[in-house]
Every structure is written in structure tokens, then in C-alpha cells.
Amino acid sequence: MTDRGSKVTVSVLKNLDKWMRVENFGDIVEGTNLLPMKTFSRDDSHGHTLRAFLDAKPRVRVIVDLSSDLDNYDVDGRIVRHKASNRMSHEEGPVQIGVHCHYGFNRTGFLICAYLIEVHRVTPAMAIERFERARPPGIRHASFRAALHVRYGHEYSGQ
């Protein structure tokens, strides 16, 4: 019989090692104000905390959290909560929106690509390419890319 606690610890450490190797954030996706990134850590020693991120990216005023974790970080008054986002002031320049799942590739890429397709009317291939340029290597799991083509491809196939 194995110790469940040991398995959880190994899993967390393995995921932390993987998380540490991933770039903190990409670039603004072409044609949007969306910034793909990985989730934050509460541990200052990991470098990518909410405070460090906001210091590096002061124009980010909204964060969309697609991760399944609850309460992984605290949001201070510098970030507008989603219900208040329609009242954001643009006096300081264009507002940027940070979008993240755990690593900032699959769910993040899917959401941003869906936005590009639905709002900016680009093809799925163009959306995937724009996301890949902003957050290399782009959407990692083929199933997420395929889902974009299945969901939106008919709009661009002439059917």
C-alpha cells in the first residue's frame, strides 16, 4: 500500500519544477489587449507573484483566471474585479488583460483564440498562429487546436 500524501507531494514538486521552467508571461496577442501568462505563486522565492507581475506589467488591470485552483493568490485594489471591469478608466492608457491557466498555454490559448475568431473574425489557423507568436510554443495539446477547428472551422470552409 502506498502513502497518498507521498504521491501528492511528488506530484506537486514535479508540477512546481515544470512550472518554474515555463516563462512567466508572453507578449500581447496581436490585435488584442490580452497577455497570456502562467498562474502566480504565493511564494516570493518563485519570482512570479502577483506583486512582481504587477510591478513588471502595470497596465494590466484585469486578470482572467482559468485555472482550477481556488485562491492561489490575493488580488489587491490594483486589479479590477470582473464585475467592475465595464467601469475601467482608460486615463492611464490602454488597459491590458492578463489571462492564465496553470502554464498559460492550453486553456489560455483556447480562450484567446476563440476570442480572436469570434470578435476579430480571423480564421482558426490565424488565431492559433497569433497566440503561438505571443506565447511560444503556443497551444501544446493537439486536442485544444483540433477543438478550435471543429468549433469554428466551418465558418471558413465555404460551407
DSSP file (Angstrom, degrees, kcal/mol; ACC not computed):
  #  RESIDUE AA STRUCTURE BP1 BP2  ACC     N-H-->O    O-->H-N    N-H-->O    O-->H-N    TCO  KAPPA ALPHA  PHI   PSI    X-CA   Y-CA   Z-CA
    1    1 A M              0   0    0      0, 0.0     2,-0.2     0, 0.0     0, 0.0   0.000 360.0 360.0 360.0 136.6    0.0    0.0    0.0
    2    2 A T        -     0   0    0      1,-0.0     2,-0.7     2,-0.0     3,-0.1  -0.629 360.0-110.7 -98.6 157.0    1.3    3.5   -0.9
    3    3 A D    >>  -     0   0    0     -2,-0.2     4,-1.6     1,-0.2     3,-0.6  -0.768  19.9-154.7 -86.6 114.4    1.1    6.6    1.1
    4    4 A R  H 3> S+     0   0    0     -2,-0.7     4,-2.3     1,-0.2     5,-0.2   0.867  93.6  58.4 -57.6 -39.0   -1.3    9.0   -0.6
    5    5 A G  H 3> S+     0   0    0      1,-0.2     4,-2.3     2,-0.2    -1,-0.2   0.872 103.9  51.5 -59.5 -38.9    0.5   12.0    1.0
    6    6 A S  H <> S+     0   0    0     -3,-0.6     4,-2.5     2,-0.2    -1,-0.2   0.902 109.1  50.1 -65.5 -41.4    3.8   11.0   -0.6
    7    7 A K  H  X S+     0   0    0     -4,-1.6     4,-2.4     2,-0.2    -2,-0.2   0.909 111.0  49.1 -63.4 -41.6    2.2   10.8   -4.1
    8    8 A V  H  X S+     0   0    0     -4,-2.3     4,-2.7     2,-0.2    -2,-0.2   0.926 110.9  50.1 -63.7 -44.3    0.7   14.2   -3.7
    9    9 A T  H  X S+     0   0    0     -4,-2.3     4,-2.5     1,-0.2     5,-0.2   0.919 111.4  48.1 -60.8 -45.1    4.0   15.7   -2.6
   10   10 A V  H  X S+     0   0    0     -4,-2.5     4,-2.6     1,-0.2    -1,-0.2   0.916 112.6  49.6 -61.2 -43.7    5.8   14.1   -5.6
   11   11 A S  H  X S+     0   0    0     -4,-2.4     4,-2.6     2,-0.2    -2,-0.2   0.919 111.5  47.8 -62.2 -45.3    3.1   15.4   -7.9
   12   12 A V  H  X S+     0   0    0     -4,-2.7     4,-2.6     2,-0.2    -2,-0.2   0.926 113.9  46.9 -62.8 -45.3    3.3   18.9   -6.5
   13   13 A L  H  X S+     0   0    0     -4,-2.5     4,-2.5     2,-0.2    -2,-0.2   0.895 112.3  50.1 -65.2 -40.0    7.1   19.0   -6.7
   14   14 A K  H  X S+     0   0    0     -4,-2.6     4,-2.1    -5,-0.2    -2,-0.2   0.933 113.7  45.5 -62.4 -45.8    7.1   17.7  -10.3
   15   15 A N  H  X S+     0   0    0     -4,-2.6     4,-3.0     2,-0.2    -2,-0.2   0.871 111.3  52.9 -66.5 -36.5    4.5   20.3  -11.3
   16   16 A L  H  X S+     0   0    0     -4,-2.6     4,-2.7     2,-0.2    -2,-0.2   0.917 108.5  50.4 -64.1 -42.9    6.4   23.0   -9.5
   17   17 A D  H  X S+     0   0    0     -4,-2.5     4,-1.1     2,-0.2    -2,-0.2   0.927 113.9  44.7 -60.1 -45.0    9.6   22.1  -11.4
   18   18 A K  H >X S+     0   0    0     -4,-2.1     4,-0.6     1,-0.2     3,-0.5   0.928 113.0  51.2 -63.5 -45.7    7.7   22.2  -14.7
   19   19 A W  H >< S+     0   0    0     -4,-3.0     3,-1.0     1,-0.2    -2,-0.2   0.882 106.4  54.9 -59.6 -40.8    6.0   25.5  -13.7
   20   20 A M  H 3< S+     0   0    0     -4,-2.7    -1,-0.2     1,-0.2    -2,-0.2   0.799 104.5  54.4 -65.1 -28.8    9.4   27.0  -12.8
   21   21 A R  H << S+     0   0    0     -4,-1.1     2,-0.3    -3,-0.5    -1,-0.2   0.605  91.7  90.8 -80.9 -11.8   10.8   26.2  -16.3
   22   22 A V  S << S-     0   0    0     -3,-1.0    16,-0.1    -4,-0.6    82,-0.0  -0.679  88.1-106.6 -89.3 136.6    7.9   28.0  -18.1
   23   23 A E        -     0   0    0     -2,-0.3    15,-0.2     1,-0.1     3,-0.1  -0.284  27.8-125.4 -55.6 144.3    8.3   31.7  -19.0
   24   24 A N  S    S-     0   0    0      1,-0.2    14,-2.5    13,-0.1     2,-0.3   0.901  80.1 -12.4 -63.5 -43.5    6.1   33.9  -16.7
   25   25 A F  B     -A   37   0A   0     12,-0.3    12,-0.3     1,-0.0    -1,-0.2  -0.980  59.3-139.5-154.8 162.6    4.2   35.6  -19.5
   26   26 A G        -     0   0    0     10,-2.9     2,-0.2    -2,-0.3   109,-0.2   0.112  41.7 -72.1 -99.3-145.0    4.3   36.1  -23.2
   27   27 A D        -     0   0    0    107,-2.4    -1,-0.2     1,-0.1     2,-0.1  -0.709  58.7 -77.7-110.1 164.5    3.6   39.2  -25.3
   28   28 A I        -     0   0    0     -2,-0.2     2,-0.3     7,-0.2     7,-0.2  -0.442  56.8-111.0 -59.7 133.2    0.3   41.0  -26.0
   29   29 A V    >   -     0   0    0      5,-2.5     3,-2.0     1,-0.1     5,-0.4  -0.535  42.0 -94.7 -72.5 130.8   -1.5   38.9  -28.6
   30   30 A E  T 3  S+     0   0    0    100,-0.3    -1,-0.1    -2,-0.3     3,-0.1  -0.136 109.1  14.2 -48.1 129.8   -1.7   40.8  -32.0
   31   31 A G  T 3  S+     0   0    0      1,-0.3    -1,-0.3    -3,-0.1     2,-0.2   0.518 119.3  73.6  83.0   6.0   -4.9   42.7  -32.4
   32   32 A T  S <  S-     0   0    0     -3,-2.0    -1,-0.3     2,-0.1    -4,-0.0  -0.743  77.3-127.1-135.1-178.8   -5.9   42.4  -28.7
   33   33 A N  S    S+     0   0    0     -2,-0.2    64,-3.1    -3,-0.1     2,-0.4  -0.053  70.3 125.0-116.3  26.8   -5.1   43.7  -25.3
   34   34 A L  E     - b   0  97A   0     -5,-0.4    -5,-2.5    62,-0.2    64,-0.2  -0.764  42.9-165.1 -98.0 130.1   -4.7   40.1  -24.0
   35   35 A L  E     - b   0  98A   0     62,-3.2    64,-2.5    -2,-0.4     2,-0.2  -0.935  12.4-147.2-115.5 108.0   -1.5   39.0  -22.2
   36   36 A P  E     + b   0  99A   0      0, 0.0   -10,-2.9     0, 0.0     2,-0.3  -0.511  33.0 150.1 -75.2 142.5   -1.1   35.2  -21.9
   37   37 A M  E     -Ab  25 100A   0     62,-2.1    64,-0.6   -12,-0.3   -12,-0.3  -0.962  43.9 -97.3-158.9 171.0    0.8   34.1  -18.8
   38   38 A K        -     0   0    0    -14,-2.5    65,-0.2    -2,-0.3    64,-0.2  -0.545  53.6 -85.8 -91.3 166.4    1.1   31.3  -16.2
   39   39 A T        -     0   0    0     63,-1.9    -1,-0.2    62,-0.5     2,-0.1  -0.186  48.9-105.2 -67.1 164.7   -0.6   31.4  -12.8
   40   40 A F        -     0   0    0     -3,-0.1     2,-0.3    60,-0.0     9,-0.2  -0.457  21.8-134.5 -89.9 161.7    1.1   33.1   -9.9
   41   41 A S        -     0   0    0      7,-2.4     9,-0.4    -2,-0.1    32,-0.0  -0.862   6.9-146.5-109.7 150.4    2.8   31.7   -6.9
   42   42 A R  S    S+     0   0    0     -2,-0.3     2,-0.7     7,-0.1    -1,-0.1   0.642  80.4  90.5 -82.7 -16.5    2.3   32.8   -3.3
   43   43 A D    >   -     0   0    0      1,-0.2     3,-2.0     5,-0.1     4,-0.3  -0.723  66.8-154.8 -89.2 114.1    5.9   32.1   -2.6
   44   44 A D  G >  S+     0   0    0     -2,-0.7     3,-1.5     1,-0.3    -1,-0.2   0.784  91.3  67.5 -57.0 -28.9    8.2   35.1   -3.2
   45   45 A S  G 3  S+     0   0    0      1,-0.3    -1,-0.3     2,-0.1    -2,-0.0   0.694  91.1  62.7 -68.5 -16.6   11.2   32.8   -3.8
   46   46 A H  G <  S-     0   0    0     -3,-2.0     2,-0.8     1,-0.1    -1,-0.3   0.607  97.3-141.8 -83.9 -11.9    9.5   31.6   -7.0
   47   47 A G  S <  S+     0   0    0     -3,-1.5     2,-1.4    -4,-0.3    -1,-0.1  -0.130  75.9  90.3  86.0 -41.4    9.6   35.1   -8.6
   48   48 A H        +     0   0    0     -2,-0.8    -7,-2.4    -5,-0.2     2,-0.2  -0.560  53.7 144.3 -97.3  74.1    6.3   35.1  -10.4
   49   49 A T     >  -     0   0    0     -2,-1.4     4,-2.5    -9,-0.2     5,-0.2  -0.625  64.1-107.9-100.3 165.7    4.0   36.5   -7.7
   50   50 A L  H  > S+     0   0    0     -9,-0.4     4,-2.7    -2,-0.2     5,-0.2   0.925 120.4  51.1 -58.5 -44.6    1.1   38.8   -8.3
   51   51 A R  H  > S+     0   0    0      1,-0.2     4,-1.9     2,-0.2    -1,-0.2   0.929 111.4  46.2 -61.1 -46.6    3.0   41.7   -6.8
   52   52 A A  H  > S+     0   0    0      1,-0.2     4,-1.8     2,-0.2    -1,-0.2   0.900 113.3  50.8 -63.2 -40.3    6.1   41.1   -9.0
   53   53 A F  H  X S+     0   0    0     -4,-2.5     4,-2.6     1,-0.2    -2,-0.2   0.936 109.8  48.5 -63.1 -47.1    3.9   40.7  -12.1
   54   54 A L  H  < S+     0   0    0     -4,-2.7    -1,-0.2     1,-0.2    -2,-0.2   0.830 109.6  53.3 -66.0 -30.9    2.0   44.0  -11.5
   55   55 A D  H  < S+     0   0    0     -4,-1.9    -1,-0.2    -5,-0.2    -2,-0.2   0.889 115.3  40.6 -66.7 -38.2    5.3   45.8  -11.0
   56   56 A A  H  < S+     0   0    0     -4,-1.8    -2,-0.2     1,-0.2    -1,-0.2   0.797 128.5  30.9 -78.3 -29.9    6.5   44.5  -14.3
   57   57 A K    ><  +     0   0    0     -4,-2.6     3,-1.7    -5,-0.2    -1,-0.2  -0.601  65.9 165.1-130.1  69.4    3.2   45.0  -16.1
   58   58 A P  T 3  S+     0   0    0      0, 0.0    -1,-0.1     0, 0.0    -4,-0.1   0.672  71.0  66.1 -66.7 -15.9    1.4   48.0  -14.5
   59   59 A R  T 3  S+     0   0    0     36,-0.1    37,-2.6     2,-0.0     2,-0.5   0.593  74.6 103.6 -81.7  -9.0   -1.1   48.4  -17.4
   60   60 A V  E <   +c   96   0A   0     -3,-1.7    37,-0.2    35,-0.2     3,-0.1  -0.631  36.0 159.1 -73.5 122.0   -2.7   45.0  -16.5
   61   61 A R  E     +     0   0A   0     35,-2.3    19,-3.5    -2,-0.5     2,-0.4   0.473  59.1  47.2-121.1 -10.5   -6.0   45.9  -14.8
   62   62 A V  E     -c   97   0A   0     34,-1.2    36,-2.7    17,-0.2     2,-0.4  -0.996  60.7-164.9-134.6 139.1   -7.9   42.7  -15.2
   63   63 A I  E     -c   98   0A   0     17,-0.4     2,-0.7    -2,-0.4    36,-0.2  -0.992   6.6-157.3-126.1 125.9   -6.8   39.1  -14.7
   64   64 A V  E     -c   99   0A   0     34,-3.2    36,-2.5    -2,-0.4     2,-0.7  -0.907  11.7-157.9-101.2 116.1   -8.8   36.2  -16.1
   65   65 A D  E     +c  100   0A   0     -2,-0.7    36,-0.2    34,-0.2    34,-0.1  -0.853  21.6 168.9-101.2 110.6   -8.1   33.0  -14.1
   66   66 A L        +     0   0    0     34,-3.8    35,-0.2    -2,-0.7    36,-0.2   0.339  44.0 111.5 -99.6   3.7   -8.8   29.8  -16.0
   67   67 A S  S    S-     0   0    0     33,-0.5    -2,-0.1    34,-0.3    33,-0.0  -0.329  71.3-130.6 -76.5 162.3   -7.1   27.5  -13.5
   68   68 A S  S    S+     0   0    0      2,-0.1     2,-0.2    -2,-0.0    -1,-0.1   0.473  74.4 108.0 -91.0  -2.1   -9.0   25.1  -11.3
   69   69 A D        -     0   0    0      1,-0.0     2,-0.5     2,-0.0     3,-0.3  -0.499  63.6-138.0 -76.0 143.5   -7.2   26.3   -8.2
   70   70 A L  S    S-     0   0    0      1,-0.2    -2,-0.1    -2,-0.2    -1,-0.0  -0.875  77.1  -7.9 -99.8 132.8   -9.2   28.3   -5.7
   71   71 A D  S    S+     0   0    0     -2,-0.5    -1,-0.2     1,-0.1     3,-0.1   0.873  72.0 155.4  57.4  45.0   -7.5   31.3   -4.0
   72   72 A N  S    S+     0   0    0     -3,-0.3     2,-0.3     1,-0.2    -1,-0.1   0.746  71.7   8.5 -74.1 -21.6   -4.0   30.7   -5.4
   73   73 A Y  S    S-     0   0    0    -24,-0.1     2,-0.4   -31,-0.1    -1,-0.2  -0.983  77.8-111.5-153.5 159.7   -3.2   34.4   -4.9
   74   74 A D        -     0   0    0     -2,-0.3     2,-0.6    -3,-0.1   -24,-0.1  -0.797  24.0-142.5 -97.2 135.5   -4.8   37.5   -3.4
   75   75 A V        -     0   0    0     -2,-0.4     2,-0.1     2,-0.0     6,-0.0  -0.855  18.5-159.8 -97.8 125.1   -6.0   40.3   -5.7
   76   76 A D    >   -     0   0    0     -2,-0.6     3,-1.6     1,-0.0    -1,-0.0  -0.279  40.7 -81.2 -93.8-174.0   -5.3   43.8   -4.4
   77   77 A G  T 3  S+     0   0    0      1,-0.3     4,-0.1    -2,-0.1    -1,-0.0   0.556 118.0  74.8 -66.7  -8.6   -7.0   47.0   -5.3
   78   78 A R  T 3  S+     0   0    0      2,-0.1     2,-0.5     1,-0.0    -1,-0.3   0.687  88.1  67.6 -78.3 -17.1   -4.9   47.5   -8.4
   79   79 A I  S <  S-     0   0    0     -3,-1.6     2,-0.4   -17,-0.0   -17,-0.2  -0.898  82.8-134.1-106.7 129.0   -6.8   44.8  -10.3
   80   80 A V        -     0   0    0    -19,-3.5   -17,-0.4    -2,-0.5     5,-0.1  -0.672  22.9-124.2 -81.1 128.3  -10.4   45.4  -11.2
   81   81 A R    >>  -     0   0    0     -2,-0.4     3,-1.7     1,-0.1     4,-0.6  -0.385  29.5-105.4 -69.6 154.1  -12.7   42.5  -10.4
   82   82 A H  G >4 S+     0   0    0      1,-0.3     3,-0.9     2,-0.2     4,-0.3   0.782 117.2  57.2 -57.6 -33.5  -14.6   41.2  -13.4
   83   83 A K  G 34 S+     0   0    0      1,-0.2     3,-0.3     2,-0.1    -1,-0.3   0.784 111.6  43.5 -68.6 -25.5  -18.0   42.8  -12.3
   84   84 A A  G X4 S+     0   0    0     -3,-1.7     3,-2.3     1,-0.2    -1,-0.2   0.445  84.0 100.1 -96.1  -0.6  -16.4   46.2  -12.3
   85   85 A S  G X< S+     0   0    0     -3,-0.9     3,-1.4    -4,-0.6    -1,-0.2   0.761  72.5  63.4 -62.8 -25.7  -14.5   45.9  -15.5
   86   86 A N  G 3  S+     0   0    0     -3,-0.3    -1,-0.3    -4,-0.3    -2,-0.1   0.585 101.2  54.3 -74.6  -6.1  -17.0   47.8  -17.5
   87   87 A R  G <  S+     0   0    0     -3,-2.3    -1,-0.3     2,-0.1    -2,-0.2   0.195  78.9 136.7-106.8  14.7  -16.2   50.9  -15.4
   88   88 A M    <   -     0   0    0     -3,-1.4     2,-0.4     1,-0.1     7,-0.1  -0.342  51.1-130.5 -66.3 140.9  -12.5   50.8  -16.0
   89   89 A S        -     0   0    0      1,-0.1     3,-0.3    -2,-0.0    -1,-0.1  -0.734  12.4-163.4 -90.3 139.5  -10.8   54.1  -16.7
   90   90 A H    >   +     0   0    0     -2,-0.4     3,-1.6     1,-0.2    -1,-0.1   0.115  59.2 112.1-105.6  19.8   -8.5   54.4  -19.7
   91   91 A E  T 3  S+     0   0    0      1,-0.3    -1,-0.2     3,-0.0    -2,-0.0   0.806  75.9  52.0 -63.6 -29.8   -6.9   57.6  -18.5
   92   92 A E  T 3  S-     0   0    0      1,-0.4    -1,-0.3    -3,-0.3    -2,-0.1   0.301 125.7 -88.8 -90.1  10.0   -3.6   55.8  -17.9
   93   93 A G  S <  S-     0   0    0     -3,-1.6    -1,-0.4     2,-0.0     2,-0.0  -0.516  78.1 -15.4 107.5 179.7   -3.5   54.4  -21.4
   94   94 A P        -     0   0    0      0, 0.0     2,-0.3     0, 0.0    -4,-0.1  -0.295  68.5-126.7 -60.6 134.1   -4.9   51.1  -22.8
   95   95 A V        -     0   0    0    -35,-0.1     2,-0.3    -7,-0.1   -35,-0.2  -0.612  21.2-148.5 -80.2 138.6   -5.8   48.6  -20.2
   96   96 A Q  E     - c   0  60A   0    -37,-2.6   -35,-2.3    -2,-0.3   -34,-1.2  -0.817   1.9-144.7-107.6 151.7   -4.3   45.1  -20.6
   97   97 A I  E     -bc  34  62A   0    -64,-3.1   -62,-3.2    -2,-0.3     2,-0.4  -0.965   7.7-148.1-118.9 119.2   -5.9   41.9  -19.6
   98   98 A G  E     -bc  35  63A   0    -36,-2.7   -34,-3.2    -2,-0.5     2,-0.4  -0.702  15.2-168.3 -83.7 135.8   -3.8   39.0  -18.2
   99   99 A V  E     +bc  36  64A   0    -64,-2.5   -62,-2.1    -2,-0.4     2,-0.3  -0.992  13.7 164.1-127.4 129.9   -5.1   35.6  -19.0
  100  100 A H  E     +bc  37  65A   0    -36,-2.5   -34,-3.8    -2,-0.4   -33,-0.5  -0.999  26.0 175.2-147.8 150.7   -3.8   32.4  -17.4
  101  101 A C  S    S-     0   0    0    -64,-0.6   -62,-0.5    -2,-0.3   -34,-0.3  -0.196  72.8 -62.1-114.3-143.6   -4.4   28.8  -16.7
  102  102 A H  S    S+     0   0    0    -64,-0.2   -63,-1.9   -36,-0.2   -35,-0.1   0.978 133.2   8.0 -70.5 -53.2   -1.7   26.8  -14.9
  103  103 A Y  S    S-     0   0    0    -65,-0.2   -65,-0.1    -3,-0.0    -1,-0.1   0.551  99.7-117.9-107.5 -11.1    1.1   27.2  -17.5
  104  104 A G  S    S+     0   0    0    -79,-0.0   -66,-0.1   -82,-0.0    34,-0.1   0.760  86.8  88.3  83.8  25.8   -0.6   29.7  -19.9
  105  105 A F  S  > S+     0   0    0      3,-0.1     4,-1.1    32,-0.0     5,-0.1   0.762  83.3  28.4-118.6 -58.4   -0.7   27.5  -23.0
  106  106 A N  H  > S+     0   0    0      2,-0.2     4,-2.8     3,-0.2     5,-0.2   0.997 128.3  25.1 -82.3 -67.9   -3.8   25.3  -23.5
  107  107 A R  H  > S+     0   0    0      2,-0.2     4,-2.5     1,-0.2     5,-0.2   0.914 127.4  50.3 -63.6 -40.2   -6.9   26.7  -21.8
  108  108 A T  H  > S+     0   0    0      1,-0.2     4,-2.5     2,-0.2     5,-0.2   0.943 113.1  45.6 -60.7 -48.3   -5.4   30.2  -22.1
  109  109 A G  H  X S+     0   0    0     -4,-1.1     4,-2.8     1,-0.2     5,-0.2   0.900 111.6  52.0 -62.6 -41.9   -4.6   29.7  -25.8
  110  110 A F  H  X S+     0   0    0     -4,-2.8     4,-2.7     2,-0.2    -1,-0.2   0.943 112.1  45.5 -61.0 -47.8   -8.1   28.2  -26.5
  111  111 A L  H  X S+     0   0    0     -4,-2.5     4,-2.2     2,-0.2    -2,-0.2   0.934 115.4  45.9 -62.6 -46.9   -9.9   31.2  -24.9
  112  112 A I  H  X S+     0   0    0     -4,-2.5     4,-2.5    -5,-0.2    -1,-0.2   0.909 114.2  48.6 -64.9 -41.5   -7.7   33.8  -26.6
  113  113 A C  H  X S+     0   0    0     -4,-2.8     4,-2.6    -5,-0.2    -1,-0.2   0.915 110.0  51.5 -64.3 -42.6   -8.0   32.1  -29.9
  114  114 A A  H  X S+     0   0    0     -4,-2.7     4,-2.9    -5,-0.2     5,-0.3   0.903 110.2  50.4 -60.4 -40.3  -11.8   31.8  -29.5
  115  115 A Y  H  X>S+     0   0    0     -4,-2.2     4,-2.9     2,-0.2     5,-0.9   0.938 110.3  49.0 -61.6 -47.7  -11.9   35.5  -28.8
  116  116 A L  H  X5S+     0   0    0     -4,-2.5     6,-1.3     3,-0.2     4,-0.9   0.905 115.6  44.4 -59.1 -41.9   -9.9   36.3  -31.9
  117  117 A I  H  X5S+     0   0    0     -4,-2.6     4,-0.6     4,-0.2    -2,-0.2   0.941 120.6  37.9 -69.0 -48.7  -12.1   34.1  -34.0
  118  118 A E  H  <5S+     0   0    0     -4,-2.9    -2,-0.2    -5,-0.2    -3,-0.2   0.881 130.0  26.6 -74.7 -39.2  -15.4   35.3  -32.6
  119  119 A V  H  <5S+     0   0    0     -4,-2.9    -3,-0.2    -5,-0.3    -2,-0.1   0.872 131.9  32.5 -94.1 -42.3  -14.6   39.0  -32.2
  120  120 A H  H  <<S-     0   0    0     -4,-0.9    -3,-0.2    -5,-0.9    -2,-0.1   0.472  97.0-131.8 -98.3  -2.6  -11.9   39.8  -34.7
  121  121 A R     <  +     0   0    0     -4,-0.6    -4,-0.2    -6,-0.3     2,-0.2   0.829  50.8 151.0  58.8  37.7  -13.2   37.3  -37.3
  122  122 A V        -     0   0    0     -6,-1.3    -1,-0.2     1,-0.1    -2,-0.1  -0.597  50.9 -99.1 -91.0 161.6   -9.8   35.6  -38.0
  123  123 A T     >  -     0   0    0     -2,-0.2     4,-2.5     1,-0.1     5,-0.2  -0.340  32.2-109.8 -72.7 160.5   -9.6   32.0  -39.1
  124  124 A P  H  > S+     0   0    0      0, 0.0     4,-2.7     0, 0.0     5,-0.2   0.914 120.9  52.3 -56.3 -42.1   -8.7   29.3  -36.5
  125  125 A A  H  > S+     0   0    0      1,-0.2     4,-2.1     2,-0.2     5,-0.1   0.907 110.2  47.5 -62.5 -41.6   -5.3   28.9  -38.1
  126  126 A M  H  > S+     0   0    0      2,-0.2     4,-2.5     1,-0.2    -1,-0.2   0.905 112.2  49.8 -65.7 -41.1   -4.6   32.7  -37.9
  127  127 A A  H  X S+     0   0    0     -4,-2.5     4,-2.4     2,-0.2    -2,-0.2   0.932 111.3  48.4 -62.8 -46.0   -5.7   32.8  -34.3
  128  128 A I  H  X S+     0   0    0     -4,-2.7     4,-2.3     1,-0.2    11,-0.2   0.893 112.0  50.2 -61.6 -40.5   -3.5   29.8  -33.4
  129  129 A E  H  X S+     0   0    0     -4,-2.1     4,-2.1    -5,-0.2    -2,-0.2   0.914 109.7  49.8 -65.4 -43.8   -0.6   31.4  -35.2
  130  130 A R  H  X S+     0   0    0     -4,-2.5     4,-1.7     1,-0.2  -100,-0.3   0.920 112.5  47.5 -61.7 -43.3   -1.1   34.8  -33.4
  131  131 A F  H  X S+     0   0    0     -4,-2.4     4,-2.6     1,-0.2     7,-0.2   0.921 109.6  53.6 -64.1 -42.1   -1.2   33.0  -30.0
  132  132 A E  H  < S+     0   0    0     -4,-2.3    -1,-0.2     1,-0.2     6,-0.2   0.882 108.2  49.8 -60.7 -39.2    1.9   31.0  -30.8
  133  133 A R  H  < S+     0   0    0     -4,-2.1    -1,-0.2     1,-0.2    -2,-0.2   0.864 115.8  43.0 -67.1 -34.9    3.8   34.2  -31.6
  134  134 A A  H  < S+     0   0    0     -4,-1.7  -107,-2.4     1,-0.2    -2,-0.2   0.798 130.4  22.3 -81.1 -29.6    2.8   35.8  -28.4
  135  135 A R  S >< S-     0   0    0     -4,-2.6     3,-2.7  -109,-0.2    -1,-0.2  -0.571  99.6-123.6-140.5  71.3    3.3   32.7  -26.1
  136  136 A P  T 3  S+     0   0    0      0, 0.0    -3,-0.1     0, 0.0    -4,-0.1  -0.289  91.9  23.0 -58.7 141.5    5.7   30.3  -27.7
  137  137 A P  T 3  S-     0   0    0      0, 0.0     2,-0.2     0, 0.0    -5,-0.1  -0.929  98.2-151.2 -89.7  16.4    5.3   27.4  -28.4
  138  138 A G    <   +     0   0    0     -3,-2.7     2,-0.4    -7,-0.2   -29,-0.1  -0.521  59.0   1.9  89.7-159.1    1.6   28.1  -28.4
  139  139 A I        -     0   0    0    -11,-0.2   -33,-0.1    -2,-0.2     6,-0.1  -0.528  65.6-165.9 -67.6 121.0   -1.2   25.7  -27.6
  140  140 A R        +     0   0    0     -2,-0.4     2,-0.5     1,-0.0    -1,-0.2   0.855  63.1  71.3 -82.3 -37.0    0.7   22.5  -26.7
  141  141 A H    >>  -     0   0    0      1,-0.1     4,-1.3     2,-0.0     3,-1.2  -0.718  69.0-147.6 -91.3 125.2   -2.1   19.9  -26.8
  142  142 A A  H 3> S+     0   0    0     -2,-0.5     4,-3.1     1,-0.3     5,-0.2   0.797  95.4  66.7 -57.4 -30.6   -3.4   19.0  -30.2
  143  143 A S  H 3> S+     0   0    0      1,-0.2     4,-2.0     2,-0.2    -1,-0.3   0.849  99.9  49.6 -63.8 -32.9   -6.9   18.4  -28.8
  144  144 A F  H <> S+     0   0    0     -3,-1.2     4,-1.5     2,-0.2    -1,-0.2   0.908 113.1  46.0 -71.4 -41.6   -7.3   22.1  -28.0
  145  145 A R  H  X S+     0   0    0     -4,-1.3     4,-1.8     1,-0.2    -2,-0.2   0.924 113.4  49.9 -64.1 -43.9   -6.2   23.1  -31.5
  146  146 A A  H  X S+     0   0    0     -4,-3.1     4,-2.8     1,-0.2     5,-0.2   0.896 106.2  56.0 -62.1 -40.2   -8.5   20.5  -33.0
  147  147 A A  H  X S+     0   0    0     -4,-2.0     4,-2.7     1,-0.2    -1,-0.2   0.865 105.2  52.3 -62.1 -35.9  -11.4   21.7  -30.9
  148  148 A L  H  X S+     0   0    0     -4,-1.5     4,-2.6     2,-0.2     5,-0.4   0.923 111.6  46.1 -64.3 -43.1  -10.9   25.2  -32.3
  149  149 A H  H  X S+     0   0    0     -4,-1.8     4,-2.2     3,-0.2     5,-0.3   0.901 114.9  46.9 -66.5 -40.4  -11.1   23.9  -35.9
  150  150 A V  H  < S+     0   0    0     -4,-2.8     4,-0.4     2,-0.2    -2,-0.2   0.935 117.7  42.3 -65.8 -45.5  -14.1   21.7  -35.1
  151  151 A R  H  < S+     0   0    0     -4,-2.7    -2,-0.2    -5,-0.2    -1,-0.2   0.883 135.6  12.9 -69.9 -39.3  -15.9   24.5  -33.4
  152  152 A Y  H >< S+     0   0    0     -4,-2.6     3,-1.4    -5,-0.2     4,-0.4   0.559  98.8  91.8-118.1 -11.7  -15.1   27.3  -35.8
  153  153 A G  G >< S+     0   0    0     -4,-2.2     3,-1.7    -5,-0.4     4,-0.4   0.818  79.3  64.2 -60.2 -33.3  -13.6   25.8  -39.0
  154  154 A H  G > >S+     0   0    0     -4,-0.4     3,-0.7    -5,-0.3     5,-0.6   0.789  92.8  64.0 -62.2 -26.8  -17.0   25.5  -40.8
  155  155 A E  G < 5S+     0   0    0     -3,-1.4    -1,-0.3     1,-0.2    -2,-0.2   0.704 112.2  35.1 -68.6 -18.3  -17.3   29.3  -40.8
  156  156 A Y  G < 5S+     0   0    0     -3,-1.7    -1,-0.2    -4,-0.4    -2,-0.2   0.300  98.3  79.4-118.8   7.4  -14.2   29.5  -43.0
  157  157 A S  T < 5S-     0   0    0     -3,-0.7    -2,-0.1    -4,-0.4    -3,-0.1   0.441 103.1-111.1 -97.0   0.5  -14.6   26.4  -45.2
  158  158 A G  T   5       0   0    0     -4,-0.3    -3,-0.1    -3,-0.1    -4,-0.1   0.517 360.0 360.0  83.9   4.8  -17.2   27.9  -47.5
  159  159 A Q      <       0   0    0     -5,-0.6    -4,-0.1     0, 0.0    -5,-0.1   0.453 360.0 360.0 -86.7 360.0  -20.0   25.7  -46.2
